[in-house]
Amino acid sequence: MESYIFPSVIESNNYEIKNVASDLLHGMKFYEDDLGYIIGYLALSEGISPNKTINSYPEELDYRLLSKAGMLIAHMNNPMPKYLVTGFPYSIFHVNKRKAEDILSGQHQITYDPAPFDNEGLPQMITTKVAHAEVIPEIEACSIAARKGDLKMDGNFFMVSIGYGTFEAVLSTPKGLVYRTIASLAGLRYAINLAIKEIAKTFYLGLRSEQQFDVAFREGSIILNRQRLDISEIRRRSLQRYYRDVISPVLRNVWKDDDFKATRNMILTGGGALYKDLVDCFVDDFEILNVQTVDDPLKFASKGYCIKALENASGDKDAALGLDIGNSTTVVTLYPTSINEVGNQEPVQNYAP
């Protein structure tokens, strides 16, 4: 499988932007209802305050734009109709399932501007088709990726996904998820906001959006007043407080002693699995379990969606599309094809249809 990842941020922009990015992935500008919007990496580099609504609904603008961005990347990889699978956190899955499937299914006209990565480019419109769309719980996609992806997990295990907007965990068995054990609560955003408040006591943070600060949080440093500020210690305290005040109390209430008889394994994925300080909290709190993090945790759910899409497409790899529209990043996952123009996040050219 091949995955393409970009920040889940958008900002309206009707100004001319030319030749500032190496490829479509880093230079996405779309038009919706005669308005221009920059998306992902381009929004972070050229925008003033790029943002996304946390756990947005399917009919909202940012969800529509991010889903179209994923469809465009898939179309440029292989233009044949797709069997698309995506998802939502379990807490809002039932509310959004039917609406999202209706919005994502069928033909989509996408108007994009290649000028940010092609100085001579003119606005282009492509038509792409989703033959079938299915929405599943995000934590289920993670479990699918653990069982049927590279890990090849067998038996029972606790699946834990630490996302930007939502933290979710469940006991997974070969027969399916044990729904009684599902925990769904505030995600990494909680820790990031703690860090913002602590830094704001000393420094003026300007017009940075929460999503822009997320980048600094991951890097462990931020430029303020022309000074590079090391925030790694603030980050460590914020993550530990997040685990102590939010995660640990909920898991202690939801998971019973008998659940720990069923397995000795816990798998961590999502953006939170990238932070050693947070992973250490799980290791210390669950000494009874073998706690492990997955490779490429940001792409893990999307790979699970793609595996499910392959099943829906009766094994046709050219038709399978996994799309994870996260609050921090959006990930597009497909199976490699000989038509592939996108490459593995390498510079992209000739995107005009």
N, C-alpha and C positions, 0 to 999 in steps of 0.2 A: 504494500500500500504506500501511496505517496500523500503527504499532507502539506497544505499551504496555510500559513497562519498570519493573521494581521490583527492589529488592535481594534477592539469593538468601540470605535468612537466616530462620530460624524460632526460636521459643522457646515452650515450653509455658506456658500461662497460663489458669487457671480463675477469674480474678477478673473482675468486671463492669467493662467499659470502655464508656463512653457518650460519644457526641458529641465525639470528639477528632480526627476527620478529616473532610475535605470530601467524600470519595467512597470507593467500594469499593477503588480502586487504592491509596489511602493508608490504608485502614482494614480490611484483610483479617484476619479471625479465623475459623478453621475448627475443626470438631470431627472427630476421628478416634479411633475406639474409645473413645468417651465422654470423651475428654480434649480440652481446648481448646488451640489453638496460634495465636499471632499471627505474621504473615508479612510480610516486606518492610519497607516504610516504617513500619508500625505496630510491628513488632518493634524497629526501631532507636529509635523515639521512646518506647515504653512498656516495652521489655524491659530486662533487667539484663545479660545476656550472650548476645545472639542470635548464632547461628552456623550453619554448614553444613559437612558433611563434604566434603573436597576430592575431586572426581571420584567422587561417590557412585554406588553401584550402583542399578539400577532398583527393587529390592525394599526399599531403605532408606527410612525415614520421610521424610527431607527431600526426596528425589526425588519421592516420591508426593505430598507436600503441594504442592510447587512446581508439579508437572505439573497437579494439580487446580486450582491457582490460575490457571494459564494457560487451562485449559479453561473455568473459570467466566467469565473475562473474555471469551473467545471466544463463549460461550453467550449472555452478556448483549448482545453485539454482534449476534449472529444465532443463533437456537437450532437451526437445521437441522444434521443430522449432518455431521461434518467429516472431511476427508481430511487427516490430521495427518502432518507430517514434522518430525523432530527429529534430533539426532545426538550423538555423543561424539567426544572426541579420538581420532585414529587409533590411538594406542597401546592404548586400551581398547575400541575400537569392536567388534571381533570378539567379545569376551567378552560384551558387553552387548546386541548387536543383537537377537537372538531374544527374550531375556527382556523387554526394553523394549517390543518390538512386541506381545508377548502382554499385558503389563500395561496398555499404553495403548489397545489396541483394545477395542471393545465399549461397553457402557453403564457410566456412572459416576454414582453418587449422591454429591452433594456437599452437606454441611451447613455453612452459614456463618452468622455472626452479624452482622446489619446494624447493631447498636447503636453500634459505634464511629463510624459516619458518619450514623446515623439514631437519634436518642435514643428514638424510640418503637418501633423495630424489634424484632421477635422472631426467634429462630433460624429459618432457612428451609432447606428441602432442595429441590434441583433435580436432575433427571436429565438428563444430556447424553450424547450418543452420538458415538463415534469410529468412523466406518464403515470406515476403513482407516488403519493407522499404518505408517510406514516410517522406519527409522533409517539414516542415512548418515553418513560421516565429516564432522566439522565443517569441515575444510579444504576438502572438496568443495563444501559449501554456500557457502563464501566464494567459491570459483571460479565457481559458478553465478551468484551475485549480481554478480560482476564482469563476466561475459559477457552475462547476460540482463537485468540490472538497468539502472540509470541510466547506469553507466559505458560499457556496450556495448563492452567490450574485445574485441579480435580478436587472432588470432595467439597467440604464446607469451608467458608472463609468469611471474615468480616471485610466488606468493601467500604472504603471511606474515601469520599471525594470532597476536597477542600477547595471550593470555588471562591471567586471574588465576591459574588453576591449571596451565595448559599453554601452552607456546609451540609453534606448528607452522608449518612452511614446506614448500613443494613447487613444482616446476616444472609449470605448467599449460599444456596444449596444446589445440587445438580437438578433438582426438580423446579427451582425457581427461587424468588426472594421470599424471605419470611417477613411479611408486611408488618407484623407486630413490632419488629425490631427496627423499623425505619425511623431515623432521626433526621429532621430537617430544620435547620436554624441559621442564624446569621453567619455569613461567610467572612473572608479575609478583610472585607471592607470595614468590619468592626475594629480590627487591629490597626488598619491604616488611618482611620479617623482618630484613634487614640494618639497615634504618632503625630498627626497634623495638629491636634490640640496642644501637645507638649511643645512642639517646635514653635507654634504661634505665640507662645508665652514670651519668646525671646526675639523672634524674627517676623518681619512682615512677609507673608507668603504671596502677596500680589494677587493676580487674577487667575492663578493656577486652578484648574478644575481638579476634582477628586481623581479622575482618571489620569491626568498628567502627573499627579503626585504618586500614583501607583507605580509609575516608571521609576521614580527616584527611590521609592520604598524597596523595589526589587534590586536596584543597583547599590543601595546602602549609602548613597551620598546625594547631595543636592546643592545647587549653586544658589546662594542667597546673598544679596548685597555684594556681588562680585567676589564672593568667598565660597570655597568648596567646603561644605559642612558634612562631616562624617556622621551619619545617622544610624549606623549599625547597632550601637548600644540602645538607642531609643527603639529601634525596630525589635531588638531582642526582648526588651521589657514589654513592649506592646503585644508581641506574639505570645509571650508567656502569660500575660494577663488575660488575653483573649481565650487561651486554652483553659486557664483556671476558672474564669468567671462565666464562660459561655459553653464551651465544648464539654468539659469534664462533668459538670452537674447534670446535663441532659443525658449523656451516655450512661451515667450511673443509674438514672431513673428508668431508662428504656431497656437496657440490656440486663438480663437476669443471670444469676449464677449458672443456671442450667444451660444458657446459651454458650457459655465458655466450655462446657463439656463437649459441645458439638465440633469444636475446631481449635486449632492452635495457631491459626494464621490470620494476620490482618494485612490488607493491601491498601496503601495510601496513594492517591492520585490527585489531580487538580493542581492549581497554582500553588497551594499551600505546601505541597510535597516538595517544592523547590527550596523551602526554608529549613535548614538544619535545626535551628532553634525550636521550631514548631514540631518537627519530626521527633526530636529528643523528648518532647513532652509526652508524646504517645508511647515511646519506648519506655520511659520511666513509669508511666501510669499503668501500662499493660505488660508487666514483666512476665505474665503467664503466657503471652502470645509471642510468636515470631512476627515482628513488624517489619515490613519491607515496602520500599517505594518503587514505583514502576519507572522504566525508562521513558523519557519524553512525556511527563505527566500532563502537559498542556494539550497533547494530541490524543490522549487515551480514550476519552469519551467519543471523539469523532471517529476513531478507528472502530469502536463498538457499533456506532451507527452504520458505518460502511459495511461491516460484516453482516449486520441485519439486512441492509439494503441488497447485498449480494444474494441472500436467501430469497428475498422478495422478487428479485430479478431472475430467479431460477438458475443462478450460477453464471449469468452473463456479466463478466467483469467490466465491460465497457459501459454498462448501464447503471452500475452501483455508485451511489453518492452519499457520503456521510457528511452532515453539516451540523457543527456545534456552534450555535450563536451564543457565546458566553458573554458575561458582563464585562470581562477584561479583554478577552481575545476571541476571535472567530476563527474556526479551523475547518478547512475543506479537505476531505479525504476521499481519494479515488484509488482504483487499481491502475497500474501503469498501462499505457497503450502506445502503439506505434505512431499514433497521430499526435502524441504529446508535444505541444508547442511551449508549454509552461516550464518544463524542467522541474528540478527540485529547488525552487525558490532562487533560481539563477536569473540573470537578466533576461527580460522578455521583449521580443520585438514582433513587428508585423501582426498587430492584434486587430487590424481592420478586417471585417468579415468579407 
